[in-house]
Amino acid sequence: MTKKRSRLCRLMCERSLTFRSPTPEISRGSAPVRGIAPTAHRAAKPLTGLRASVLILLAIAITMVFATLNSRADQLVNHNFDPVLEPQEQDYSKFLHANPNHARLPCLLCHRRESDAPRPTLPGNNGHAPCAGCHAQQFANSANSICTVCHTNTQSGALKGFPRLKSFNVKFDHAVHTRGRGASCATCHRPLRGGVALTIPAGLSAHTTCYRCHTARVMAKGRDISSCGTCHQLGRHGRTSTQAAAFRVGFSHAKHGSRQKLSCNSCHKVKPGAAQRRQVTSPVALNHHASAGAISCATCHDGKRAFGGDDFSVCTRCHTKNTWHF
């Protein structure tokens, strides 16, 4: 590319009077001038000073464009991002992934996954890299507030615990994982509160579950599915609740299982493409007032398979303590 630019500049400059040796014009029918070979066409007319200057400036501009493109290409290949020097008076005591200068960086630049350990490796272990690439001025002073992001004591080097998930949401598609991936509800969900509810993976323990398939540096359809961005995205984290209306009327998953010839699919349906908290349907926690056609308690407790007749003593099997009334 450098040779091409040099040749282009030379050719453009040769069009100028400044760099071109004067050659007398040979007219049609005239005798050849001694020392100069005749040509099949007339020699080019000398360019005016204005045109020559324009061509020189154009050559310089083209050279600068090629140099910029080559530099940008090297950055993309080697992941060398231009450092951004921020003002000293800025508040560095809090790290924000949503900061425009942080959001432009790939996850794997700071979070390198070398193993399947549930706790990710924090950046900065090697000379505060890669943070020091942009914050060299701040790290030069141990009293700077940027040190308090990771350290409880800058003198002893004591580190804080791994921060809680605040600026990242979790994206998960039930339809993708249950369709031909060999996963089932029991892969991620465990009995909770004596079998009444089921757990929802959260925190670092969720990595233990997800890393069974999303191992370090694993590829799927040409894409690295071990990167943080596979499951996490910028945004407020909204934890899915394990409290449901059905639990308040005495429902228990432990009492609705294989012994009753029931599975998760008996009551829950997966809706592909739905929002995070609407991907799995839940039955209506009503028996007496459930709408027709809806999956509810009345689907089974219909007076034939359960709770038939006028024996109201069986109401206490679902309605306990003082949480229900007529």
C-alpha positions, 0 to 999 in steps of 0.5 A: 500500500505504501508503494502505491501511495508513493507512485501516486504522489510521484505521478501527480507531482510530475504533472506540475511545472515545479517537478516536470522538465520543460519540453518544447512543443513539436508542431505538426509537419515541423522538423524534429528538434535536434536531441529530441525524439519525435512523438506520435502525439503532441506533448502535454501543455504545461499546467497553470500554477493554480491547477498544479497546486490543486493536484498537489493538495489532492495527492496529499489528501489521498495519502492522508486518507490511506494512512488513516484507513491502514491505522484503523484496520490495524486497530480492529485486527489487534484490538488496539483502541485509542485511549480516551483521556478524561478530565481529572475532575471527573468522578472516578469512584464509581465504574459504569459499564454504560459510560460511552467510552466503556460501552464501545469496548468488547467484553473480552477486552476486560473480562478474559475467560480462561476457565469455567470458574463461576467467579469471573476474573476482574481486570487490572491484575496485570499492572491495572491493564487494560484500565491503565490504557486510558486512565494512566493519569489517574493510576499514577496517583494512589490517592485518586478515587479510581482506586476505590472502585476495586480496593478497600485499602489502597495502601495494603491493596485489599480488594473488594468482593465481586460487585453485584449485578447492577448495570447489566440485565440477563437475557435468556430465551427458553425456546432456544434452550428447550428446542433441540439443546437437550435442556429441560426445566430441571436443568436450571430449576431446583425445588425451593422452600420445601418444594413449594416453588422452584429456584431461578438461577441468579448471581454467580451460582447461575454461572455454574449452571450456564457453564455446563454448556457455555464453556470457555472459548466454546463456539456455536455456529461460528460465534463465541458463546462464552463471552459475557455479551451472550447472556448479559446486556446493558440495562437495569437488572430485573430479577424474576420473582419466585413468589406466585399467587398460586403459592398463597393459596397452598399450591406446591410443585412437590405435590404436583409431580410424577406421582400425579402424572404431571410434568412442567409442560402440563401447566406451563407453555413456552412462548417463543419470542416473548419478553423476558418475564413472559416467555413461560405461561403460568396457570391461573391461580383460581378454581371457582372463578377461572375463565373458561378455556384457561389453564387454571386450578380448575383444569384438574380440580373440576369436581370430577377428578378432585374435590367433588361433592359438597364436602367443604372440608377439603377447601383447607387443602388449598386455603390455609391459615387466614389467607383466604375467605369466602 
